[in-house]
Amino acid sequence: MTSFKAIRARAEKRKGGPVALKKLLPDAPDKKALTKLADDRVLAEITRRVFSAGFAWSVIEQKWDGFEAAFLGFQPKKLVVQSDDFWHELTRDQRIVRNGAKIMSVRDNAQFILDIAGEHGSFGKFLADWPSSDEIGLLDLLSKRGSRLGGNTGQMFLRFIGWDGFVTSKDVVACLRDAGLDIAEEVKSKGDLAKVQAQFNAWAKETGLPYAHLSRICALSIGENYGT
């Protein structure tokens, strides 16, 4: 396998040097911030990612104030006690994107968050305690216990909520394959995910960098993203 030092050097060359590359990296993950994260903000981010999947993100962002109002500020305890009529009315609410299955996922995910919070104190604490070396285990849990959180949606939720992990985007996968990892062009199987996890674990040990930085540098080192 190619060392991460070589991958980083390639990314720096493409992006204008070490300083320019550093500016393109996300903030370093903060476990203390995750621990303090309120459960309503977790549900809000889950909902944002679920509705953004397969849809124009800009539309979701433009409507977001409406989402906050329609879903009662994403307070899990308030949402799980709402009647079926409340949820049915949301399918006609023009403040949000009226996708019935995704609307109902909010109710399911509110209960999911309450269950996890009951087991761990809060969903944020649960995330903060989960090791980055087992992202695939966390993704499996999100997929099985959450609603519509499988595949890329779960990965994007973790990235946007501030959890330290990788994302198997097109460019990241291209980087991994170019480095010598034997995986498909689209990482979907558990076997391929395990290989990706093992490689990021190895690179984290090699560099000491956060997984989110490894993932972003990997993506910036290859493909068509030559600009800043």
N, C-alpha and C positions, 0 to 999 in steps of 0.2 A: 504493500500500500504506500502511496505517496505520503510523505510527512506533511503535517499541517504547515510547517515553516515554508515549504514550497508553494502551498496553496495561498497562504497569506501574502507572500511576495508577489504572486501573480495578481492578486486582488489590488495590492498597493500600486502596481505598475498600471493597471487598467484605470484606477480611480484618481491618479495624480499624486501618489505618495502616501506615507504612513499617516500624516496629519489629516489629509483629505479623507482617507478611508475611515479613520476614527470618527469623523463627524457623521458618517453614514450609519454608524452602529446605534442600536437602541440603548436606552439607559441600562446600566447594570441592574440586574434583578435585585430586589430588596425584600428579604423574607420578613423583616419586621413590618413593612408596609402591607404585605399580604396578610399577616396575622391580624392586623387592625382593620382589614377590609370588612365592611358591613355586608351582611347577607343580601340586602336589597341591591347593592351594587354588583354583587356576583350574578344575581338573577338578571339584572339589566344587561350585563355584558353577554351572558349566555343567550339572552333573547336577541340582542343585536347581531350576534354571530349566526344564530339560527335563521333569522329573517334575511340576513345578507347572503346566505348560501344560495347560489344560483340566481341572484337578483342583483340589480345595480346598487352598489353600496351607497352611492350618492343620494338615491331616493330614500333609503332608510335614514340616512343622516338628516336629510331635509325634514323628514317627518318625526324626528326623534322626540321632540317636545310633546307631540301628540301621543306617542307610545308611552311616555312617562305618565301622562295624565290618564290615558285609557286603562293602563295596567296598575293604577293606584300606587304609583311610585315604586312598583316592583317589590312591595312589602310581602314576603312569602306568607306570613301568618294571615294577612288580610285576604290574599288571593285564594288560599286553599279553602276558605269558608264561603266563598261566593257561590251563588246558586247556578244551576245550568242556564237559567235565563240570562244571567250576566254574561256568560261566555258566548251564548248564542247572539246576543246583541252586538258583541264585538265583531262578529263576522260581517256586520253592516256598518261598522264605525269607520267613517272616512278619514279619521285622524291617523289611522294605521294602514298597513298593507293587509288586505282582507283575505288572508290565506287560512282557511279553517284548521287544517292540520297543524300549522305553525302556531296559531293562536292557542290551540289546546295544549301544545307542548309547554306553554308558559305555566299552565296549571300543574302539569306533571313535574316540571322542573322546580317549581316552588316547593312541592312536596319532597322532591329529591334533596333540595338544599336544606330543608328542615330536618330531614332524616340524618344527613351528614353532620349538620350542626349539633344535633342531639347526641351523636356519637363522639364528636371531636371538640365541641365547644363553639365552633363556628366553621363555616366552609373555608374561610381564609386561613384559619389555623390548620385545617386539614391539608390545604394545598401547600402551605409553608413547610409542613412536616414531611411531605412526600419527596423522596430524593429524585433529582434529575437523572440519575443513572438508571431509573426505571420509568421513563416516560411511557413506554408501551403498556406498562401495567396500569398507569393512571388513565391512559386513553381507553383501555379496555373497560375500566370501571365506569368512566363517563358514558361509554357506548351502552353498557348493560343496565346501569341504574338511572341514567339520565334519559331525556327524550330528544331525539334528532341530534345527538352529539357524537355520532360516529364519524369516521373518516377525517377529512380536512377541517370540518367544523369544530371538532374537539381540539385539534391542534391550534386553530386560529383563536379559539377562546382562551386557551392557556397563554398564547403569545400576548394577546391584548390585555389580559388580566394582570400580566406581569410575572407569570411563573417562568422559571428558567428552563427552556426546552428548545428542541429543534422543530422545524417545519419541513415536511417533505414536499417542498415546492418543486416545480419543474427544474429550476436552476440548481437547487440543492441536490436533487437526484442526479442531475447531469454531472455535477462536481464529484459526487460519490462514485459514480460509474467511471468517470475519467481517472479517478484516483486508484481504481482497480477493484472496487467492490462489486461483486457479482449479484446485482439486483435488477429487477425489471425497470423499464422506463417510467412506469407508474407503480409506486410502492403501495400495494394493497394487501398483500398476503402477510400473515403473521411471521412467516419465515423471513421475508424481506425486511419487515419492521425490526425484527430481532437483530438482523445484520446491521441495519442503520444504527440502532441503539448501541450495539457493541463498538461500532466505529467511532461514534461520537464520544463514548466513554473513553476510548483509547486516546482520542485527540484532546479531551479534557485533561486526562492524566499527563499527556505530553506538554500541554501549553499552560494549564492552570486557568484558562479562559472560561467564562460562563458559556453554557451551551447555546444561549441565544446569540452570543457574539460569534461563536463557531459557525452556527447555521447561517448567519447573515454574511460573514466573510466568505464562506463556501459559495453562497449564491452569487456574490459580487465578483467571484473569481472566474466566472465562465458565462457563456450564453451571450445574449444580445444587449445586456444592460451596461453598455459602455459609458453612458452619461452618469451624472451625479444625481 
